[in-house]
Amino acid sequence: MGLLNALHAFRGERVTAGQLAEEACFIEMEVLKEPIGKQDQYAAAFGGLNLLRFGRRGRVMVEPQPVVNGSVAELFGSVMMFWTGHQRPAASVLAEQKVSTARNLDMLREMRNAAYELRALCAGPYIDIQKLGAALDRGWQLKRRLASKITNTEIDSHYTRAIEAGAEGGKLCGAGGGGFLMFIVMPEKREGVRKSLSNLTCMPVRYEVYGSRVLYPSE
């Protein structure tokens, strides 16, 4: 996404976030034939907190979510992200998931409904961190059943230790098989969760408002 944005800027072209996202999707899905979705490209292009709706013929609708002052800081102050130390080719995980779509429709509908639940939890002046964590945990328990390579005994062990140390819930980001584990943790329990996963690298996370941008030097 960043490279594509930079190449447009190099040619003196201004592009919208929607155009940038669709061009990135075309390169990955049509040219490279990767069995992926469109959520990552749109998230990176638009930034902010959005509800993404995926319609027929590949149409994507981006609905920015209103953010009450202080609620975003509270939300991201409760997020902890850990690098599992394992990279994985997403294609193999997603290919299995794709061929199992018909069998998994009920779970996929539940996961879709969970997105609306998360939106409702983040819409008010106060975010209930415990309910948010519980909602993420329910989503993760569904996602891990979509394909055999989404999780493994090592990832499950990391997740269990974090929950036992006080995390309210979480998920493995991306397709699965490795990458980053994200947890929702009350501030007073962060140190305990960090110690429980001391063998993993804790990564700082912050809110990004603008999405992909080209930054020019000041001089």
N, C-alpha and C positions, 0 to 999 in steps of 0.2 A: 504494500500500500504506500509506504513512504517513498520507495523507488519510483513508482508510477507517478506519484504526485510531483516528485522532483523533476522527472523527465518532462512533464507538462510545463512546469515552471521554466525549465531550461529552454523550451521552445517558445516561451512567452505566451503560453495559453492559460487562461483562467477556467477552471472546471468546478462544477458543483460537487458537493459531497456525494449526491446520488449518482452522478456520472462516474465519479472516481470508484465508488463501490461496485457499480455494474461492470466497469472495465476490468477491475480486479477479479470479479467473479467469472467473467468471460475467459480471462487468461487461465485461471486455475481449473475451471470446470469444462470449458469447451476446447481450449488449446492443449492443456496438460492432461485432460481427462481424469482429474482427481474426483473421487466420489464424495464430495463435501457439500456442505450447505452454504448459505449466504450470510449467516449471522455475524461471523467474525469480521468480514469485510465492511459490513454496514456499521458495526460497533466502532471499528477503527476510523472509518471515514467521518462519522457524525460526532462521536464523543458524547459526553453527557449521560444522563439516565433515560433510557428509552424503552418503550414496549415495541417490539418488532412483530408485525403480522405478515405471514407468508401466504400469499394468495395463489390463485391459479396462474399458469403460464410464467411462473417465476417472479411474479410481482411481489415487491416488498414495500410495506407501509411502515414508516417510522413515526411513532407517536412520542414526542418528548414529554417526559413526566415532570409536572411541577414539583419544585423542591422548596420546602419551607426552610427558612434560615436556621442553621444549626443542625438540621436533621441529617444532612449529608456528612457533616463532620462526625456526628454520632455514629452513623452507619459505618463509615470507613475507619473510625477509631475502634470498631469492633471486628474488623476483618484481619485475619492472619493468613498469610500465604507461605507455603513451604515447598521448596524444590525437592522432588523425590530423588533426583540424581539419575533418572532414567529418561532418555529420549526414545520416542517410538514413532514409526511411520503410521500416520493416522489412516492411510488408505486401507490397510489390511483390516483395521477395526471397523471402519465405516462400511467397507464392502460387505462384511458379514451382517452388519446392522441393516444395510439397505435391502438385502435379499430376505430379511426376516420381518420387513415392515408389516406385511399383511397379518402375520401371527401376533405382532406386538401392538396392534392398533389400540387396544384398550389401554395399555400402559402409556402409549404416546398421547392419548387424549387426556389421561390423568396428568401427565407432565405439562401439557398445554394449559390445563386448568390451574396448575400450580403457578404458572407465570402471572395469571390474574390475581391469585392470592398474594403473591409477592408485591405486585403493584399496589394492592389495597393496603398492605402492611407499611409500605413506604410513602403513602399519600398524605398522611396526617402530620400534625406538628410534632408528634412523638412516635418514634419507632420502637415497637416492642421487640427487643433483641432476642428474647427467648422464643417468641413465636416465629420470628424470622429464621432463626437457626433450626427450629423444628420443621419448618416448611422446606428448607434446603435439604435436611436429612431425608424427608419423605421423597423428595425428588431424586436424591442420590440412590436410595434403595430401589427406586424404579429404574433409573438409568443403568445401574450395574447389571440388570437382568436382560438388557437389550441385546448383548453380544457376549461371547465367552471371553474375549480379550480385553474388555473394558477395565476389569480389575484383576488382581491376583492376591495371593496370600500376603505378600509383603505390603502392598497398598492397604489391604484390609487391616493388617496389624497396625500400621501407622494411624489409620482412621480410628480404630478402637481405642488406642492409647490416648489420642487427643480427646475423645469423648469422655473417657474415664477421668481425664485430668480437668474436665470442666467445660470443654467446648459445647456449645448449644447444638451444633450441627454443622454440616459442610458438604463438600463435594469434590470430586476430582475434575479439574478443569479440562476442557478440550475433549478429544475423542475417547481418550482412555489409554490404559496400558503404561502410563508414565506421566511425566510433565509435572504439574503443580497441584497440590492439595490446598484447598481454601476452606477456612473455618470461620464461623461466627462465634466470637468469644467475648464475654463480659470483661470490662477493663481489669477488674480485680482478679481475674483468673488467667490473664494472658501469660504471666510468668510461669504458672504451673503447666500450661499447655506447651510453652516454649521448652521447658525442661523435659517434658515427656517426649518431645521430638528433637532432642538435642543432637541426634545424628543427622538431622536434615538442616538445610540452609533456610533460615527465615528471611523472606524477601519483603522489603518495604512496599506498601501499596498506597496509592493516593487517587483522588478523584480527578479525572481528566475532562475538562469542560468542552474543549474545542475539537477534538479528533485530530486527524492528520493535518499537519500544517507544514509549510516550507518556511524556515527561519533564515533570514538574511543577516549577514554581519552588519554591525552598526556603522562600520567605516568601509 
